[in-house]
Amino acid sequence: MISDPELAETARRFPIDQRVRYFPIAGEIDHVVTAIRSEPWRLGHGQIVIKIVGRAGGVHVGHLELIP
């Protein structure tokens, strides 16, 4: 269970296997369709990141858009 409310909300919005659009450059139209592959976590400076299929490491949740 996640004790941080913001992390819990992010985990609810982006469950594992959820399809998403990943925008490598925020604000640009180019994107990749992929899926969530981990629970979210916080970096040392406080930003929330999550792993997606096809990318190493975590990506900032602000670069993700849900696919209904």
N, C-alpha and C positions, 0 to 999 in steps of 0.2 A: 504494500500500500504506500502511496506517495503522500508525505506529510505536508509538502509545500502546495498551497492551494493553486497557485499559477501553473505549476507543473502538472497537477492533477487535472486541471481544465484543459491543458494542452494535450495530455494523454487521452482525455475523453474526445476531443476534437479530431485527433490524429491517431486512431487505433492502429495497431499492427495490421498489415495487409491492406489498409485503406489506400485506394488509388488517389494520386495527387498529381498536380502539375508543379514541376520544379522550375523556377526561373533563376538560372545561374546569375543573371544580373537583374537585380530588383528594378522594376519599372519598365523593363524592356518586354517586348511581346514574344521573343523567342523563349521556348520552354521545352521541357522533356516530360513525357508522361511516365510515371514511375509509381512506386508503392512504399509505404512506411515499413521499416524492418526493425525498429527498436522503440523502447520507451524513451521519452524525452529526458534530458538532463541539463543542468546548468553548468556553464563554464565558470572559471574563476572570477571573471568580471561580471557575472550575473546573467548573461544572455542565454536563452533557451535554444538548444539544438536537438536534432533528431537524426537518426540514420535512415537513408533511403536506399532502395535497390539501385545499383549501378554507380554509386559514389562511395569513396572511402571516407571514413570519419563522419562527423555530424554536419548538418546544414542548418542554417538559421531558419526558424519556423516562419519568419516573415517572407521567405522566398518560396513558400508553399501555398498552393490553392487546392482545396478539396474538389474532387470530381464526384458529383452526385451519382 
